[in-house]
Amino acid sequence: MSRVYILGGAQTDFERNWTKEGKGMVALLKEVMADGLGEAGLSFDDIKELNKDNRVSCFVGNFIAEKYTGQGHLGAFLTEVDPAFYGVPSARYEAACASSSVAIDAAATKIRANDYDVAIAVGWELMKTVDSVVGGDFLGRAAYYDREGKGIDLPFPKLFGKLADETLKKYPDLDEKRYMDALARISVINYSNARRNPLAQTRKWFMSYDQASMRGTDTNPFVGGKLAVSDCSQVTDGAAVVVLCSEKFMKERGIKDKPVIKGYGHRVAPILFEKKMADNVRYEYILPWTRQAVLDAYRRSGLSVDDIDAFEIHDCFTSSEYAAISSFGLTEPGKEYEAVENGMISFDGKKPVNPSGGLIGCGHPVGASGCRMLLDLYKQVTGTAGGYQVEGARNAMMLNIGGTATTNYVFVIGAE
């Protein structure tokens, strides 16, 4: 089976509001595909040539464009980007917030199986077409909508607020004040990291510890249980693309020093939040299927947490990042606060988490986040992350979840 290399990719500026610009899906895709191919050293003419021998395919990740933009059949819309995509196999993949990770997984599988030599994974979402209440209802479809989303304002902040409650319940020795302080510090770290990232949605924002820790105020109101606005990821327009290729293609082009996908994990937990919590009674971890996806990725890569230099974690809420800290093996379960308090996960810490700013700081266009995370891993291990480069990064790891950690995707990439 072929090794899967990452040639490069691109991300749109997550600060932009495409609806206000009078632009839609096709404009978004045209921009990110042109930039992504260029960064990967390819052109539309290369796509045409590869397609003559059926050596290229495309994989589109998107969660719910039918609601946000009124459009389905998304795989076919790459033909609107450029005629080079006429005839190129392309389809849409969906798994809520992990939609573009599914696209990456499918693309990588086709490379491993020697079906194609180049596979393009692109994820996107346009979320600023509606107000926050309507958008929150749309996002409720990532949960069990009839039982967890329908008729509930902003269902996901409430569900991840319940995760905070359940974390305190599962680990009775965990002091609530210490836990909430750790969540506030996670928020501050991610906003601070975003200020280093020229494509981050909140790069011009500032989040102080005082604001993040003082919830329930006019500037930081509660939105779901113990969680406030500072604990939430962003509503974002954006797209990201990564270009994967085979070892054969690398040799043909004389390309060297590109990272490879060293390992992956994919696990699905019960879709109902209450069933997840009932299931975790048997395990040490609050999110055992997330932990299992991480273990699968370590096993497939032959690496351990000691080998990983940077992490991109799905911080849709601070409570999800907190739970992921132990899932990666950075601490024991129930002791995640230690990695926050001792500076381990800070930008200049031993194991930096979300140097890009994460979903809280960089932004969270739902269908794009998996591709954006993989692209940021690529930047870290190739030394091209600019102002948010982790010094000496050789291996990097990501966690992308869909729903309330229902779909769990983990990828490890690194230098050969």
N, C-alpha and C positions, 0 to 999 in steps of 0.2 A: 504494500500500500504506500502511496506517495506521502511524503511529508508535506505539511501545509505551511507555506510561507506567507508572510504579510508584506505586500509591496508598498503599501501606504494608503492614504485616504485623506479625507477632508471633513470639516464641520462648518456649518453656517454660523454666523454670529447669533448667539442665543438671546441677545438683547433686543433683536428686531421684532417688530410687530408687522407681519406680512400683510395682514388685512388693512391696516392703516396705510401701508404703502400701495394698496390697490393691486397686490400680487397674490397669486394662489399657488396651488400644488405644482403646476407645470413650471412656473418660474422658479420655485424652490428646488425642484428636481434638476432643472437645467443648470442652475448655479452650482449645486453641490456635486453633480456628476462631472461637470467640466473641471472643477477644482480637484476633485478626488482622483480622476484619471491622470490629470497633470502631475499631481504630487506622487502618484505611483509610477510615473514615467511612461504612461500610455496615452494614446490619442484615439479619437473616434475612428480614424483610419485603421488603427491596430485592431479595434473591435470588429470592423468589417472583415479584415483579413482572417482573424481567428474564427469568425463565424462561418467562413467558407468551408472550413473543415469541422464545424460543430465542436469547437474547442473552448467556447466561452458561454457562460450562463449568468443570469441575474436573479437575485433573491431580495424581495422587498418586505421590510418589516413595518407594520403599521397596526395600531390597535383599533381605532374606531372612526376612521375617516367618513364612514357612512353617516355618522351623527354630526361631526364637526364640519364637514365639507359637502355632505350629500352625495358622496361618490364612492362606489365600490370598484371591483375589477382593476385593482391598483397595479398589478404586475404589468398590465398592458400599456400603462401610461409612459413607460420609458421610451416607447416609440414616438412620443411627442417631444422627447428631449432631443433626439437626433435620428435621422434615418439609419444611422449605423446599427441601431437596435432592431431594425426590421428583421424578423426571423430568429432573433436571439431568444432562447428559452428563458422565460421570466414568469414568476408567480409571487403572490403575496402570502406572507406568513404572519400568524397572529397568536400571541399569548399574553395579552394585556401589556403590562409595562416591560415584559421580557420579549416583546414581539421581534425586535431586531436581533436578539440573541438566538432565537429560533432560526432566523434567516442566516445568521453566521454559521450555526450548527449544520444546517442543510448545505450551505455552500462548502464548508470544510469537508463534509461527508462526500460530496461529489468529487472533490479534489483527491481525497484519500482513495476513493474507488477508481481513480483514473478515468472517470467519465468526462471531465473537463480539465483544462490546464489553467484557466483563469475563471474565477468566480467572484462576482461583484455583489456585496451585501450593502444595501442602503436602507436606512431606517428614517422615518419622518413622521411628524405630527404637526398639524396646524390647530392650535388650541384656543387662540384668541379671537375666534370667530363668534363666540358667545360669551355671556357674562359668567361669573364664577359659580352662581347657583345652578344654572343650566349645565355648565361644564362639570360640576360636581356630580350631577345626576348621571351624565354620560359616563363618568369614570366609575360610577357605582356598578356598571356592568362588568367590571373586572372582579367583583365579588359575586356572591350568589344574589343576583339583583332582587328577586322577589322577596327574599328573606333578610337581606342585609343592606339593600340600597334603595329600594322603591319607596318614595314618599319621605325620605330622610334627607335633610339638608346636609351637604358635605359629608357623605357617609365615610369616606376614607380617613379623615382626621379622627372621627369617632372610633373607627375600628383600630387604628394604631394607638389611640388613647387607651383603648382596652388592652392593647399589648403592654403598655406601661403598667397598667393595673395588674395584669397577669404576671409580669416580671417580678413585681414586688411580692405577689402572692407565692410565686414558685420559690423564691429565695428569701425566706423569712429573716435571715440574718442581714439582709441588705437594708440599710437605713434609707428611708424615703428621701430625706433631705440630701443625702449623699448621691442618691440616684438622680434626683431632679437637677442637682448641680452638675452632674456628669452630662446630662442631656444639654444643659445650657452651654457647657464648654464645647461639646461637639458642634453645636450651632456656630459658636464663635470661631472655631478652627476652620470650618468649611467656608464661612463668609470671608475670613481672612485669606484663605488660600485662593478664593475666587478673585481677589484683587490682584493676584499675580498673573491671571489668565486673561489674555486680550479678547477671548471669545466668550467669556462667562457673562451670564445675564446680569449678575449683581456686582460686576467688577468695580462699579462706581459707588457701591453701597458700603455702609459701615455698620457692624453689629458689635456693640459693647457687651461685656459680661453682665453689667448691671441691667441692661435692657433684656438680654436673653434670660436672665435669672428671675426677673421681676415680671411674672406672668399675670394676666388678668388686669393689665393697665390699658389705658386708651391707645397706647402705641403698640401694645403686645397683648391683644385680647385672647382669651381662651377660644379654641375652635373645636376641641374634642377631648373631653375628660381633662386630664392633667396637661395636655399639650396646647401650646399657644402658637401664634403666627410664626414666631422665631423657630419653632420646631418643625416647620413644614417646608417641603420642596416647592419649587416654583411652577407656575402655569407658563408654559413656554411654547413658542413657535420655533421649529428648527429641524434640521436634517443632518445626518452624518453618513459617510460611506467609507467602507474599507474594501480593499482589493486583495484577494487571496490568489495564490498561484501554486503550481506544482513544482517539484524539483526539476522535472524535465524542462519546464519553461525557464526556470532560473538558469539552467545550463545553456539553453538555446540563446538566451540574451546576454549571457556572460555576467549575470547579476550576482553580486556577492554581498555578504554581511547584512542580510535581511533576517529578522526574527522569525521564529516558528511558533505555531501553537503546540505547546508541549503537553497539555492535558486539558481535560474538560470534565464537568459533572453536570448532570441534568436529573433532577428529581421533582416529583409532584406530590404535594401534601393534600390532605382533604380540603375541599374548597371552602367549606364553612369554617369561619374563625372558631366557633365554639367546639367544633370537632377537632381542630388542630390542638386546642388547649386540652381537650380530653385525652387526645393521643399522646401528648408530651409528658403525661404523668409517668409513663414508663421509662423516660429518658432523663439524663442530666440537663439537656439543653431545652431552652424555651421553644426553639425552632429546630427540632431534630432532623427534618428533611433538608433544611438548609445546611446543617452540619454534614449530613451524608453526601450532599453534592460536593461540598468542599473536600471531604475525604476521598471521594471518587477522583477528583481532579488531582489531588496529591498523588494518589496511587498511579494514575495513568501517566503522570509527568515524571514519577520517580523522585519528586522533590518533597520537601517538608516546609513548614512555616519558616524555619531557619534560613531557607534559601531564597525567600521572597523579599524583595527590596522595596516594593511599593504596592499599595492596594487601592483599587477603586471599588467602593462599597455602595450598595443601593440605599442611600439615605433619603428615601421618600419622606421619612420622618426621623427625627433623632432617635426615637425608640427602636426603629429598624436597624440603624447603624449600631446602636448599643448592643443589640442581640447578636449582630454579626461578628462583633469583636471576638467573642469566645468561639463562634462557629469556625473562624479561621485558625483558632488555636493560639491567639495572641495572649489570652488569659484562660484561666479555668472558668467554667460557667458559674455565674453569680458574682464573679470578681472583675467584670468588665470595667468598672470604674477605675481600677488600678492603672489600666493602659491610658486612660484619660488624664488622671491626676499626675502620673509620673512623666508625662510628656511623650510617651512611646509613639502615639499616633499623630503627633504634631508634625508640621512640615519638616522641621529639622530634627525629628525624633528618630528612634531606632527603626520603627516600622511606620512610615508615613501613610496615612489613610486619606484618600480623596485630595491629593495635591492639586487636582484640577478645580476644586471647589465642590465636587460632587453634585448631586441633584439639588441640594439646598442652595449652593452657591453658583455652580455653573449653569444649572437649569435642567428641566425635565420635560422635554417634548416626548411624550410617552413612548411612541413607537421608535424613537431615535436613540434612546438612552443606552441600549446594549451596544450598538455600533459606536456611539460616542465613547463609551468606556473602553472598548477594545482599541479604538484609535488612540486614546490617551495612554494605554499600556504600551502600544507601539512607540509613541513619542518618548516615553520614559526609557525604554530599553535601547532606543536608537540615539538617545542623547539630544533629541530635537524638541523638547518640551519648553524651551525658552525660560521664561521667568519662573515657571513652576517645575523646573527640572530637579528631580531627586538625584543627588550626586552619586555616581557609580552604580546606578540601577542596571542590573543585568536580567533579572527575572521579575515579573509583575503579575498580579492576580486580580481578578474582578469577580464581583457577585452582582447579578442582575435578577431581580425577582419580579414576578407578576402577581397581582392581587395581594392578599395578605400573606406573602411568602408562600403562595400556592405553587406557582412554577418557580423553580430555582435553577439558575444557570450560573456556572462558574467556568472561567477560562484562565489558563496559565500560559503566558507567552514569555519568550526570552531568546537571548542570543544562542546560536548553535553551540 
